[in-house]
Amino acid sequence: ASSPPRHGRPLALQSRGPAPRARATGAMVRFCFCARGMPRDEGDDAPRRPIPELALTSAPAPTPARSSRSAGKELNPPAWPASVVVVEPDGKFVGDKQAFFEQLFSDGGKFSVHPWAADKRGTALYGGFFDEVDREFDTKRTAVLLKPGVHKANFNVGYYQCLVGLGREPGAVQLDSFECLNGIGTDHREHGQSPGALCNFWRSVENLQTASGKAIYYFVSQASPLRRCHIRGDLRLCGTVGDGVWDWGWASGGFSADCKIDGYVELGGQQQWLARNNELGEGKHFEHGAWSAVLVGSQGGYDHSGDHQLRATEVGATEIIAEKPYIIFEEGQKRYFLQIPRPQTNTKGVSWQGGNLASPCDSVDFELVYVAEAGVSTAKAINAKLAQGRHVLFTPGVYMLDEPIVVSRSNVVVMGIGCPTLQPSSSAKNMECLVFIQDGLTCVRVSGLLLQAGPAGSGALLKWGRQKGSASAGDTGFLHDIYCRVGGDRPASEPEVWTDTMVEINSGGVVGDNLWLWRADHMVGHLAAMNSRNRADHGLVVNGDNVVMYGLFCEHALQDLTVWNGENGRTYFYQCELPYDVTQENFGARGFVGYRIADHVQNHRLEGAGVYCFFRDHDVHAKSGFKAPEGRPGIRLNNLFTVFLNGKGCIESILNGKGRTCSEASKGRPCFL
């Protein structure tokens, strides 16, 4: 999320590190209202529920209040629902904190907790397993908020759990350690590499510090970010399952941002990883990994020594970013505040070093934050709060919507904790989208949401604007930790769900930071999705100019997975898996690709991008992994590759018919352009 301007005025972009190449330090954020019309999609089969047109105005100035509840204000402290667990520091906590944490993970004994025995944690390449079978599509969600202070305990991070420190900086919350380990088979037995961490999704850890010298084991894949953490030892992102150093459990890639790691970062068998604005200890580096690592604005490079098939893409500075908003608790005032980091250009390393002085924030009293609760807060009520200029915090739970959530004002934060899930209600009609950000707004932040398709379908799950825009990158707003899911949560006996596109960005200047757009390849009961069920044509469609993506994961959509029509787009890290259940007739012969830059585009940058194939059901020959205009100096593509995972068929080329074929002969090995 980007930081909104204070009092509705443009904010000066802050800069850490050397002066930016393209935009001068201190340049003012411009308000761009684009009037160019863009034709609507004529392919709709059914009328969609109209999005209410709300007034375009800036939010009122966030002024901290003094009382618990002033007239017309929200409660502070909030009346947290049961899905939000606020934990006092040692000395104030009553009971056995370790037992309490284990109770949270096990959900009353339903799932096994990994033992924290000292002898098992002494091995440098220690692996281990979590038993979370049947939890992947659970509806229970939990946010654990640690108040500032010391927490002498260890936390297992399970499905739909977020672990969040409430300090102004990570060091204000000191936790011994946290971990997420390899998964096990559906028979509750350990099976070596598979599944490993392949399905360790939908969890997060943010804004805390771990014990000095203790290695952190966080074996995850998509939708499981690490943000704003200080790891005071090594960070291991993939665990071993055997005796050999390369005998890793499988893991399909992940994301870390604004983190300081005093030791090494062990990628292990991670297929791909994006580290944005990470900072490693002196002389430390990222090591191992399967195919691709992308380091953007990070201090501490990749260790290229040894025989590795991985290629590291290292981008010296992050051109434009506003870190994700976060929550703090001020003990002296007994109040909560929403911290909104301001946009910065050309950054390198963490934002919070030196008591947060490096990254100025706007601080908003929770009297100006509406705390939504699943089963209580309706879409109509939430939209009314947004229209008043309130920020909105979605607490954990599943929100059944009968109309879209509409962001109608500039300088507003819409934020989720604990993986809140927004989906159409059973009575909802076909919608244009689930979340809509109106045209012409500036400095909007949307973060931490899981958007899920429904049986009535939609044009998109998230839609930013209707008119093509050309605002400068970062002026319009930021998306952080946005996940879309089409299918998976219901068995094949229930009606299928669908959306045309998961995320559609028409406005210019939007910045995305960790998006996973997933048409589910499997579903409840561990069954495979078959026969193009639960349709999603595209993961991402970008029509606006100057849109930037850091960490874009896009999987299993049935046509071109990413379509980029806007000018001057940039993507730093792309991970794409083509659909398993298509045929040669409906996919290969039609020339669909993992990432398509439209023929008219003059300028585009793509760094560290992989497209994989597992044509499970049919012999499909995809023509290329990527499609882009040729012979244009403004089209810059670096470290593109394809991988044959398993199954049938192949990807015949990497880009525009050029590059190696990836097939059974190259199984499991990246084919770089």
Beta strands, then each sheet from edge to edge (+ up, - down):
strand 1: 14-15
strand 2: 57-58
strand 3: 84-87
strand 4: 142-146
strand 5: 149-156
strand 6: 161-165
strand 7: 173-180
strand 8: 203-206
strand 9: 209-210
strand 10: 216-218
strand 11: 226-227
strand 12: 230-231
strand 13: 235-236
strand 14: 254-257
strand 15: 260-261
strand 16: 265-268
strand 17: 272-276
strand 18: 279-280
strand 19: 286-288
strand 20: 292-296
strand 21: 311-315
strand 22: 318-321
strand 23: 326-330
strand 24: 335-341
strand 25: 344-347
strand 26: 361-365
strand 27: 369-372
strand 28: 391-394
strand 29: 398-401
strand 30: 405-407
strand 31: 409-410
strand 32: 413-416
strand 33: 421-424
strand 34: 435-437
strand 35: 444-452
strand 36: 460-464
strand 37: 477-486
strand 38: 499-505
strand 39: 510-519
strand 40: 522-523
strand 41: 527-528
strand 42: 536-542
strand 43: 548-555
strand 44: 562-564
strand 45: 569-577
strand 46: 595-597
strand 47: 604-615
strand 48: 621-622
strand 49: 626-627
strand 50: 635-647
strand 51: 650-651
strand 52: 671-672
sheet 1: 1+ 25+ 22-
sheet 2: 2+ 31+
sheet 3: 3+ 4+ 6+ 8+ 11+ 14+ 17+ 20+ 21+
sheet 4: 5+ 7+ 9+
sheet 5: 5+ 7+ 10+ 13+ 16+ 19+
sheet 6: 12+ 15+ 18+
sheet 7: 23+ 24- 26+
sheet 8: 27+ 28+ 32+ 35+ 33+ 29+
sheet 9: 27+ 28+ 32+ 35+ 37+ 39+ 43+ 45+ 47+ 50+ 52-
sheet 10: 30+ 34+ 36+ 38+ 42+ 44+ 46+ 49+
sheet 11: 40+ 41-
sheet 12: 48+ 51+
end
